[in-house]
Amino acid sequence: MGDEKHEVVYVIPINELRILVEGLRKIGNDVAELKKQQEQNFSLQVGYIRPKDFMKAVGIKRTKFNSLVAQNIIKTIKKGRKLYLPVSEIQRYFTDPKIF
């Protein structure tokens, strides 16, 4: 008799449910943004960044980036299957006259 489990059902008004769901979405988005910021801050502290962060920092698209890499104009480091750039390449991109 004491081992019986009872299922409990709660009734939540639809408006309150929508508010709850929207709040959970906002929390999820905030967590994702914080994670992205932490990854970016970590890479800057370490001294290396991912290609997408480099492209965003200097304002170029993938085609231009690939062209710069193919011509050995910017320095890259391959670690396993991933590509990295020294953070100093951002500064060099704007100051080196060889980079157009």
One Martini backbone bead per residue (centre of mass of N, CA, C, O) as a GRO file, in nm:
protein
  100
    1MET     BB    1   0.056   0.063  -0.021
    2GLY     BB    2   0.318   0.259   0.017
    3ASP     BB    3   0.429   0.207  -0.302
    4GLU     BB    4   0.251   0.402  -0.430
    5LYS     BB    5   0.212   0.597  -0.724
    6HIS     BB    6   0.142   0.937  -0.805
    7GLU     BB    7   0.009   1.137  -1.040
    8VAL     BB    8   0.079   1.473  -1.129
    9VAL     BB    9  -0.133   1.745  -1.233
   10TYR     BB   10  -0.087   2.050  -1.400
   11VAL     BB   11  -0.242   2.368  -1.437
   12ILE     BB   12  -0.168   2.598  -1.706
   13PRO     BB   13  -0.191   2.879  -1.832
   14ILE     BB   14  -0.114   2.973  -2.148
   15ASN     BB   15   0.022   3.245  -2.082
   16GLU     BB   16   0.223   3.130  -1.873
   17LEU     BB   17   0.356   2.928  -2.063
   18ARG     BB   18   0.463   3.132  -2.267
   19ILE     BB   19   0.640   3.285  -2.067
   20LEU     BB   20   0.814   3.044  -1.987
   21VAL     BB   21   0.922   2.970  -2.268
   22GLU     BB   22   1.049   3.247  -2.330
   23GLY     BB   23   1.242   3.245  -2.088
   24LEU     BB   24   1.398   2.988  -2.175
   25ARG     BB   25   1.500   3.099  -2.443
   26LYS     BB   26   1.659   3.336  -2.325
   27ILE     BB   27   1.849   3.167  -2.156
   28GLY     BB   28   1.967   3.003  -2.390
   29ASN     BB   29   2.080   3.248  -2.545
   30ASP     BB   30   2.260   3.358  -2.318
   31VAL     BB   31   2.437   3.108  -2.288
   32ALA     BB   32   2.542   3.101  -2.579
   33GLU     BB   33   2.673   3.384  -2.570
   34LEU     BB   34   2.866   3.330  -2.334
   35LYS     BB   35   3.018   3.099  -2.467
   36LYS     BB   36   3.120   3.261  -2.707
   37GLN     BB   37   3.277   3.473  -2.541
   38GLN     BB   38   3.466   3.276  -2.395
   39GLU     BB   39   3.600   3.159  -2.648
   40GLN     BB   40   3.710   3.428  -2.752
   41ASN     BB   41   3.870   3.512  -2.499
   42PHE     BB   42   4.049   3.264  -2.490
   43SER     BB   43   4.185   3.297  -2.768
   44LEU     BB   44   4.312   3.574  -2.703
   45GLN     BB   45   4.484   3.479  -2.459
   46VAL     BB   46   4.646   3.260  -2.621
   47GLY     BB   47   4.686   3.391  -2.940
   48TYR     BB   48   4.439   3.250  -3.091
   49ILE     BB   49   4.236   3.212  -3.388
   50ARG     BB   50   3.974   3.175  -3.576
   51PRO     BB   51   3.880   3.241  -3.891
   52LYS     BB   52   3.600   3.373  -3.828
   53ASP     BB   53   3.724   3.588  -3.635
   54PHE     BB   54   3.911   3.719  -3.838
   55MET     BB   55   3.701   3.799  -4.053
   56LYS     BB   56   3.539   3.978  -3.862
   57ALA     BB   57   3.771   4.175  -3.771
   58VAL     BB   58   3.849   4.258  -4.093
   59GLY     BB   59   3.609   4.227  -4.310
   60ILE     BB   60   3.586   3.934  -4.445
   61LYS     BB   61   3.559   3.673  -4.656
   62ARG     BB   62   3.622   3.352  -4.742
   63THR     BB   63   3.754   3.402  -5.018
   64LYS     BB   64   3.973   3.599  -4.920
   65PHE     BB   65   4.094   3.418  -4.709
   66ASN     BB   66   4.176   3.184  -4.895
   67SER     BB   67   4.364   3.357  -5.068
   68LEU     BB   68   4.565   3.440  -4.842
   69VAL     BB   69   4.646   3.151  -4.772
   70ALA     BB   70   4.737   3.047  -5.055
   71GLN     BB   71   4.960   3.299  -5.066
   72ASN     BB   72   5.096   3.338  -4.781
   73ILE     BB   73   5.005   3.617  -4.629
   74ILE     BB   74   4.894   3.455  -4.397
   75LYS     BB   75   4.915   3.315  -4.086
   76THR     BB   76   4.905   2.963  -4.013
   77ILE     BB   77   4.764   2.697  -3.801
   78LYS     BB   78   4.776   2.346  -3.778
   79LYS     BB   79   4.551   2.151  -3.562
   80GLY     BB   80   4.494   1.899  -3.703
   81ARG     BB   81   4.184   2.007  -3.846
   82LYS     BB   82   4.260   2.290  -3.741
   83LEU     BB   83   4.248   2.644  -3.775
   84TYR     BB   84   4.489   2.907  -3.707
   85LEU     BB   85   4.560   3.239  -3.573
   86PRO     BB   86   4.735   3.486  -3.495
   87VAL     BB   87   4.644   3.774  -3.349
   88SER     BB   88   4.862   3.953  -3.501
   89GLU     BB   89   4.721   3.938  -3.787
   90ILE     BB   90   4.528   4.170  -3.753
   91GLN     BB   91   4.732   4.399  -3.744
   92ARG     BB   92   4.886   4.320  -4.008
   93TYR     BB   93   4.652   4.358  -4.206
   94PHE     BB   94   4.656   4.686  -4.162
   95THR     BB   95   4.992   4.740  -4.194
   96ASP     BB   96   5.053   4.562  -4.437
   97PRO     BB   97   5.117   4.634  -4.774
   98LYS     BB   98   5.091   4.332  -4.890
   99ILE     BB   99   4.808   4.364  -4.790
  100PHE     BB  100   4.494   4.399  -4.988
   0.00000   0.00000   0.00000
